[in-house]
Amino acid sequence: MSVAKEAPSATKKPSSGLQSALGQGFAGFVAGAVSTAILHPLDVVKTRFQIDESTKRGNFGVRGTINTFNVIWRLDGLKGLYRGLSANLAGATFSWGLYFLWYDLIKTQMQNHLDSRNSYASGSNPSQMNNSSRLPASYHLLASAVAGATTCLFTNPFWLIKTRMCADRAVDPGAYKGLFDGLKKTYQGEGIRGLYKGISMSMIGVSHGAVQFVAYEEMKKWKGNSKMSSTDVAIMSVSSKVVAMVVTYPYQVVRARIQNQRVDSEGRYRTSLEAIGRVYSGEGVRGFYKGVGPALIRVLPGTILTFVVYESTIKAVKAL
């Protein structure tokens, strides 16, 4: 994700802010689709761990991940490992695409405002102050938070269906056949409110993206965009992702528990605070980190795939 803009040459017409944002959105869409399609089985395993309300000290690390993977493979085969893929693809592609679209639009407006303010103070021409890397971390944080919150409003129904499909087997009573079947049944049985279960936790989860992308932008600024290689992108992406995940992971567990509840579920969580309290009282701090094993295993290949594909797509779009 490039934040430094090249000065327009005499032969190259500068793209508008909207064109740039659409390019960012398309790149995010492609990157999200590729990484999700390849790594979906780890999401299935992670979800099974997250919804496990048992109080026993199970193995939720590498060994537990492998064991659960083998159980799903033995019972349901490849279809079981890819159950919920359609919902995950919809959620991931729209999340990444919309996020980068909003993020770039907001960041561009912030830069224009900052340039105008600085040019007024210095008496220079705003069009000659093309240096968006000057945006401070607080601006990136705000742009990321607003972009993330806006994206949540569009994508929560996809994540809800993905959670429910990953949590059960295709042979279970009432199991969804696919994304659209899940959306239809949820709306018919639970209404619009049902499709937005867990939205408060998703909004809290915006902090994950904010921390990750602020760190990523700052590392890019320190490294210098002109010297960026695929290896640089991978290292910075993974580093920022791991920190953000460890800090914010508990919200994913609580959201999964809430979203996996049907109308007729026994022992329903009535509020997010009640869910947090019950997880802590019944399972302790460990309960908030169930599934973090496969989540961390997914970080390295997932983040590398997402950002390398993203940067490659951006370069391809700019070359058109």
PATI-313660 format. One record per residue: x, y, z of N, C-alpha, C, CB in turn; residue in three letters. Coordinates in pm, whole numbers, plus 50000, padded with zeros to 5 digits. Glycine has a CB too. Layout:
REM residues N
XYZXYZXYZXYZala/...
END
This chain:
REM residues 320
500864988250000500005000050000500885012250000499035000150122met/500925019349891501845030549877501205043449923502315031849734ser/501935050950005501405063650052502105075449987501525064650201val/503275073349930503985084349865503535085249721505505082349873ala/503135097149677502655099149540503785104449453501465108849539lys/503905098749333504905103449240504455116449176505195092949133glu/505405125449156505085138049091504725135348947506245148049101ala/503625140948894503205138348758504205143948659501845144148733pro/504505135948558505415140348453504635147448344506205128548394ser/505345152648248504695160048140503905150948050505725167748060ala/504285138048048503625128747956502605119948025504655120147888thr/502605120248159501685111648234500685119948311502455102548329lys/499435117248284498365124848347498105119348487497085124348262lys/498115127848589497885122848724496485117548741498155133748825pro/496365106748815495045101048838494335108948946495145086148875ser/493025109048941492245116049040492225108049169490815118648990ser/491785114749278491695107749405490755095949397491255117249514gly/489635097449322488675086549310489275074849234487415091349240leu/490005077749124490645067049048491645059549133491325072748923gln/492405066949211493385060649300492695051749402494235071249371ser/491605056749460490875049149561490265036449501489785057749624ala/489735037449378489165025749312490245015349284488485029749181leu/491435020049248492555010949227492935003949356493755018349171gly/492955011549467493255005849598492194995449635493335016949705gln/490924998949609489834989849642489914976949563488514996649618gly/490194977949433490304966149348491454957149393490494970149201phe/492584963449427493744955849473493424948549603494954965049492ala/492724955349693492334948949819491374937449796491704959149911gly/490464939049701489504928649665490224916049618488534933649556phe/491174917849526491934906549472492774899749580492834911149356val/493464907949660494324902549765493534894549867495084913849835ala/492384899749907491554892850004491044879549951490384901450044gly/490664879149823490144866849763491204856049755489604869749623ala/492404859749713493484849949697493874843649831494704856449632val/494144852049931494584846850061493504838650129495014858250152ser/492254842850116491144835650181490924822050118489874843850173thr/490944821349985490704808749915491744798249952490704811049765ala/492974802449970494054793049999494054788550145495394799349965ile/493744797650236493924794950379492634792550457494654806350441leu/491524790750387490234789050454490204777750557489174786550352his/490834766150532490784755350633491234759650772491624743850587pro/492204768550780492654773350911491574781750979493934781550897leu/490754788650899489644796250956488594786951015489004805350850asp/488374775550948487414765750999487884760451134487234754050898val/489154756651142489714751451268489644762151377491174746851248val/490014774351343489984785351440488584787451496490494798451375lys/487584787251408486204789451451485734778351544485274790451330thr/486114765851514485724754651601486294756651742486224741251542arg/487514761751750488124764551881487404775951951489604767851864phe/487094786551877486504798551937485154795852002486354809351833gln/484354787251941483004784751994482994773852100482074781051881ile/484124767652126484224757152227484124763352366485544749152211asp/483034760552437482804766552568483234757452683481354769952584glu/483914746552652484344737452758485394744152847484914724452698ser/485404740252972486344746253068487634738253082485674747553203thr/487694726653016488914718553027490064725352952488684704152971lys/491274722452996492464728452937492844720652811493644728753039arg/492174723652702492464716952577493704722652511491274718052482gly/494194715452411495364720052336494884728052216496254708152290asn/495034741252224494574749852116495744755552035493724761252172phe/496914749552051498094754051978498294746251850499324752852064gly/499564744051813499884737251688499364722851689501394737351664val/499604715651800499154701751806497644700651797499644695151935arg/496954709351871495494709251866494974712851728494934718751968gly/495644722151662495254726151527495364714351431496124737751477thr/496464707051439496664695451351495644684551380498094689851368ile/495374682051509494404671751546493004675151496494374670051698asn/492594687751514491274691951468491174691351317490964706251517thr/492244695451250492304694551104492084680151059493664699951052phe/492754670751125492634656651088491234651151114493664648351165asn/490624655551224489264650951256488274655651150488834656051396val/488364668451112487464673751009487684666450877487684688950991ile/488944663950844489264656950719488694642750720490794656550698trp/488814636050834488334622250844486814621450836488824615950974arg/486124630950897484664630650900484024636150774484174638451019leu/484554647150723483874654150613484744656550489483364667250662asp/486014652750496486874654350380487164668950345486244647650262gly/487534671050220487894684550174486724694150185488394684050030leu/485504689150163484324697750174484184703350316483054689950135lys/484524695250414484434699850551485434710750582484634688350646gly/486634709450527487674719550550487374732550476489024714150506leu/486554731650372486204743750296484744747850315486484741550149tyr/484124742450420482754746650449482754761350491482124737750561arg/481834769050433481754783350464482654791950379482094785450607gly/483294785950277484224793650193483524805150122484874784550090leu/482314802850071481614813449997481384825750085480274808249943ser/480974823450210480754834750301482074841350339480034829950428ala/483124833350358484434838750392484994847050277485404827450429asn/484824842050155485284849650038484544862850026485094841449910leu/483224862450045482434874750037482884884550144480934871750050ala/483034879650266483444888350376484834894050356483394880950505gly/485784885450317487174889850303487364899250185488084877850287ala/486804895750070487014904149952486354917749968486474897149827thr/485124917850018484464930650037485104938650150482974928550066phe/485564931750254486224938750365487494945450318486534929050479ser/488364937850251489624943650203489374954150096490544932750148trp/488484951050002488214960549894487634973649945487274954549794gly/486584972750028485954984750081486884992150177484654981250152leu/487624984450257488544990850352489554999550278489264980350437tyr/490234993950178491255001550107490635013050028492034992350013phe/489415011149979488725021949907488495033750001487375016949849leu/487845031050116487565041850212488855047650268486685036750326trp/489795039050299491055043450360491795053050268491945031450393tyr/491875049650140492595058350047491855071450024492805051149913asp/490525070750014489735082949996489915092350115488245079549976leu/489785086850235489905095050356491305100750369489545086850480ile/492315092350344493695096650356494025107650255494645084750337lys/493475106250133493705116450030493095129750071493125111949896thr/491875129350127491225141650172492015148050286489785138750216gln/492525139850375493335145150485494605151750431493715133950583met/495225145350333496445150950276496165164250206497075141050179gln/495055164750131494695177150062494445188350162493455174949975asn/493765184950271493495194950374494785199850438492555189150482his/495695190350466496965193950527497805202450433497745181350568leu/497835198750304498595206550206498035220650192498565199450070asp/496705221650190496085234850177496405243650297494565233450161ser/496345237650414496645245250536498105249750538496335236750660arg/499005240650500500425243950500500765254150391501255231450481asn/500105252850274500385262150165499885276150199499735257250035ser/498755276750271498225289750312499195296550408496835288150378tyr/499765288250498500695293850596502015298150533500975283650705ala/502455290750428503755293750367503645302250241504465280950334ser/502425303350187502235310950065502655303649939502975323750073gly/502815290249947503215282349830501985276349762504185271149871ser/502235269649649501165263549570500855249649624501555262849419asn/499605246749663499265233549719499575222149624497795233149755pro/499445224349491499675213749393501135209349389499245218249256ser/502025217849442503445214449441503875207749571504275226949416gln/502935205749662503255199649792502725185349795502645208049909met/503225177349704502705163749687503555153849767502675159749538asn/503275152749897504115144249981503275138450094505315152150037asn/502465128450061501535123150160502225115450271500525114350093ser/503525112450255504215105350362504375114250486505595100550314ser/504055127350470504135136450585502965134550680504175150750537arg/501955127050642500825125150731501285118650861499735116550663leu/500975124650975501385118851103500605106151135501205129051217pro/501085098551231500455085851267498995087751310501235079151379ala/498695098751375497325101051422496345101951306497255113851506ser/496785107551192495935108351074495675094451017496585117450967tyr/496745086251011496575072550961495645064651053497935065550950his/495765066751183494925059951280493465063451260495355063351422leu/493175076251244491795080651225491235075451094491725095851229leu/492015076450986491565071650855491285056650860492615074650747ala/492155049150927491975034750937490735031151019493215028350999ser/490515038251130489375035451216488055038351146489465043751345ala/487975049651078486745053351007486485043550892486835067750952val/487535040150819487395030650708486955016950760488725029350631ala/487515012650872487164999750929485734999250979488104996351040gly/485305009751047483935010251100482915010350987483755022551189ala/483185017950882482275018550768482185005050699482745029250667thr/483314998450686483344985250622482544975050702484794980550606thr/482624975650835481884966250921480394966450894482144969451068cys/479854978250870478414979650847477974971950722478044994350833leu/478864970850625478544963850500478774948750510479364969650386phe/479734944650590480194930750584479784921850700481654930650575thr/479204927150806478864918850921478004906650886478154927151024asn/476974908050800476164896350765476984884950704475084900250669pro/477994888250624478844877850564479624870450672479814884050462phe/480184878050767480964871750873480104863150963481684882350955trp/478864867250986477964859351068477694845751004476644866851090leu/477394845750874477134833150804478404824650799476624835850661ile/479534831050779480804823650776481054816650909481974833250744lys/480814823751020481014817851152480114805751172480754828251261thr/478854807151137477904796251158478224784151070476494800951132arg/478644786650947478944775550857480244768450896479054780550713met/481224775950944482474769850988482284762251119483564780451005cys/481294766351197481084760551329480364747051325480314770051415ala/479584744551221478834731951217479224723551096477334734751215asp/478614711851086478844702850973477664703650878479084688251021arg/477884700050755476814700650654475654691350688477364697250517ala/475924680750767474884670950800474104674850926475504657250819val/474514685550994473814689751115472434695251081474634700351190asp/471434693251168470094698751144470134713951130469144694651257pro/469484719151027469414733551006470664739750949469104740151134gly/471634731550911472894736850856472624744250725473924725450834ala/473304755450707473144763250584473834756150468473714777550602tyr/473204756950351473774750750231474824759650166472674747550131lys/474744772450193475684781850133475424795850184475604781449981gly/476124805550128476004819450173474584824650161476944828250093leu/473994823350043472664829250022471594821850101472314829049874phe/471744808750116470804801250198470894805850343471084786050188asp/472124808450388472324813250524471724827050546473784813450557gly/471954836050451471404849550463469874849150465471884858450346leu/469304840750379467844839650370467254834150499467454830650252lys/467824823150550467284816950670467474825850793467944803450693lys/468594832550799468834841450914467844853050913470284846850912thr/467624858850797466684870050786465264865450820466734876150644tyr/464874853750768463524848750794463314845250941463244836450708gln/464334839851005464184835451143464534845751248465014823551164gly/465434855151214465934864551314465844879151273467344861251346glu/465454881551147465314895251100466654902051077464514903251199gly/466594915051051467814922851026468744922451147467464937450992ile/468144922751267468974922451388469814909751394468094923551513arg/469264898951343470004886451342471244887151255469124875251295gly/471134894051143472264895451051473364904251109471794901150918leu/472994912351208473984921451266474374917551409473444935551265tyr/474174904951443474684900251572476204901451573474254885551598lys/476724906151683478174907451696478734920151638478834895951632gly/477864929251592478354941551528479134950251627477184949551468ile/478714950351753479444958451852480864953351869478704958451988ser/481034940051870482374934251880483174937051754482284919051904met/482504937051640483194940251514483694954551516482254938051394ser/482914963551572483334977551581484554978951673482184986351631met/484544971351782485724971351869486924965751793485454963051997ile/486654955951709487724949851631488344959151529487214937951562gly/487734970551505488314980551414489704984451462487414992951404val/489904983851594491204987451649492304978351597491164986951801ser/491954966051561492944956751506493524962251375492304942751481his/492624965751285493094971251158493814984451175491934972951063gly/493334992451270493965005351292495405003651339493165013551395ala/495604994951438496954992551489497844986751379496914983051610val/497304977151306498094970551202498544980151093497294959251141gln/497604987951043497954996350929498715008950967496705000150856phe/498515013851088499345024951133500795020151143498845030451271val/500985008251202502335002751213502925000351074502314989651293ala/502124995250984502594992450847503005005250775501514985050767tyr/502165015450786502455028250720503715034550778501265037950734glu/503855033750910505025039750973506315032350935504855039951125glu/506225019150925507405011450883507765014350738507144996450902met/506745016150654507005019650514507675033350506505695019650433lys/507205042550588507765056050588509235055750631506945065350680lys/509505047450733510875046150784511785039550680510895038150915trp/511245029350611512035022050513512255030050387511365008950480lys/511225037350345511335044850220510705036950107512805048150187gly/509645042550046508885035249945509715031049824507735043549900asn/510695039249787511485036249668512355023849687512355048149633ser/512595019849811513475008449839512694995849875514445011949951lys/511374996449862510534985249903510714973249811509074989549907met/510884961549869510914949049794509804940049849512324942049805ser/509544928949782508514919749831508864914449969508334908149733ser/510154912549995510594907850127510304918350233512094904550125thr/510574931050200510274941950294508794942250327510724955450236asp/507964941150223506514941350241506084929950332505794940450105val/506624918050308506244906350386506614907950533506904893850329ala/507844912150560508314913450699507504923950775509804917250701ile/507284935450713506534946050780505074942150800506614959050699met/504524934950703503134930750712502924921050827502674924450581ser/503794910950835503674900950940503904907051078504664889550917val/504894915551090505204921851219504024929851272506434930751206ser/503434937951186502304946351227501074937751259501964956551119ser/500894926951184499734918351203499804910651334499614908551088lys/500974905351368501124897451490500834905951614502534891551499val/501384917951617501164926851731499674930051746501974939851715val/499044933551635497624937051639496774925151682497164942051502ala/497114913251636496314901451669496394897951817496774889551586met/497584897951873497754894352013496994904052104499254894352051val/496984916752068496324926952150494804926152138496804940752109val/494294923452019492854924651995492114911451978492624933051875thr/492804900151984492174887251954490924884152036493164876351974tyr/490864887252165489684883652245488344887752185489804889752381pro/488294898852113487004903152056486504892951955487144916851990tyr/487414886051885487014876151785486304864351851488224871251706gln/486794860151967486174849052039484764852752083487024845052160val/484624864452142483304868952189482354870552072483434882252267val/482824876351963481964878151845481514864651789482714886051737arg/482424855051783482074841851730481004835151816483314832851723ala/481124836451948480124830552039478754836752015480554832352187arg/478734850052003477464857051984476844853851849477664872251998ile/477654853951744477144851651610476664837351589478204855051507gln/477244828051661476884813951642475584810251710477984805151693asn/474994819251786473734816551856472534818451765473604825551978gln/471704808451756470444809551685469394814851783470004795751623arg/468204817451732467124822751817466774812951928465884825751732val/466784799951895466364789951993467524783952071465604779051925asp/468694790552066469854785252136469644785852287471124793152098ser/470104775352356470034775252502471214783152559470024760752557glu/470974789752671472044797152736472554808752653473184787952768gly/471664815752587472064826552497472724837952572470854831852420arg/473694844052507474284856452558473344867752520475744858852501tyr/472874875252618471944886152587472664898852543471084889052708arg/473854900952594474634912752556476104908752541474484924052662thr/476864917652478478294915252462479004914752597478934926052373ser/478594923652689479204923852822478944910852897478674935752903leu/477734905452880477424892652944478284881652886475924889252928glu/478494881952755479334871852690480764872652742479314873752538ala/481274884852755482644886752806482744881252948483044901752803ile/481754884553032481764879953171481684864953182480624886153246gly/480874858553100480714844053107481944836753056479494839753028arg/482574842152953483814835952904484884836653012484304842952774val/485004848253076486044849953178485774841353301486154864653219tyr/484514841453348484194833953470484264818853448482804837753520ser/483924814453328483914800053302485204794353248482834796953207gly/485964802453176487154797253108488424804953138486914797252961glu/488284816253208489464824153241490024831553121490514815353300gly/491204837253138491834844853030492094835952909493154851053078val/492414823052933492654813752822491464812952728492974799952876arg/490264814652784489074813852700489044824352591487854815152785gly/489624835952618489634846752520490654844352409489924859852588phe/491494834352427492524831652327492384817852262493894832752390tyr/491184812052274490934799452205490964801952054489574793252249lys/491724793851984491834795551840492964804451797490564800951786gly/493694810051893494784819151856495924811351789495314826651980val/496014798251817497044789951753496914789951601496974775851805gly/495774784751548495614785051402495574799151346494344777751364pro/495114808751428495094822651381496514827651357494374831751482ala/497424824551449498814828751433499514820951322499574827051565leu/499164808051310499734800051201499334806051067499264785351210ile/498124811451062497604817350938498234830850908496104818750947arg/498754837451011499264851150994500354852050890499774856351126val/501374843550902502524844650813502154843050666503564834350851leu/501574831550625501224830350483500104839750441500834816150452pro/499124841750532497984850150497498354864650474496954849350604gly/499154870050565499534884150553500484886350436500184888950682thr/501414877050418502334878350304501544878050174503384867050307ile/500654868250161499844867050040499034879750015498904855050049leu/498364884450121497484896050106498244908350059496794899050237thr/499344911650127500044923950094500894923049968500904927850209phe/501494911449942502264910149819501344910649698503074896849819val/500204903549706499224904149596498674918249583498074894049619val/498434924749697497914938449696498884947949627497644943249839tyr/500154947749667501144956849608501354953649460502484955749684glu/501344940749424501524936849284500354941449199501684921649273ser/499134940449255497954944949181497964959949163496674940549254thr/498384967349266498484981949256499434985849144498954988049390ile/500594979149138501564982249033500994979148895502854974249054lys/500254968048884499664964248756498604974348713499044950248765ala/497794978948809496754988848778497375001948733495854991148901val/498455006248801499115018748765499775017948628500155022448870lys/500165005748588500845004048459499875004148342501634991148459ala/498585002848369497585002648261497465016148193496224998348316leu/
END
